[in-house]
Amino acid sequence: MLGTVWAVFMIDEVRFERLVGEALDSLPPELGEMMENVAVVVEDAHPDEDLLGLYEGVPLTERGDYGGMAMPDRVTVYRLPICAVCDSEQELVDQITVTVVHEVAHHFGIDDDTLEELGWD
């Protein structure tokens, strides 16, 4: 008996990075202007966990006297896990957008429960 075979929509790194950029560009301009000291990067996969994206940093709501020589926050979007859950380019575009919004929301101090309530899970 064969196991389940899942459809995967694979695209190369350059196209994926372009789609992440388009997802960032689709954010309301007011949000983009408020993003402070944050880098958005694409990696193939998280080394230890099965994640679509990851926010690492200090949310704007918790920064206080943050600034100066502080390292930028980091939003990482993971290409291979996102490709693994998609079976079309439109599904991939939608999942990238959801992942970018989700991780950027963490930069603004919005937690997972609130994101789920808003339909961004």
PyMOL commands that set and color helices and strands:
alter all, ss='L'
color gray80, all
select helices_A, chain A and resi 13-25+29-34+60-62+79-84+89-107+112-117
alter helices_A, ss='H'
color red, helices_A
select strands_A, chain A and resi 38-43+53-56+73-78
alter strands_A, ss='S'
color yellow, strands_A
deselect
rebuild
show_as cartoon
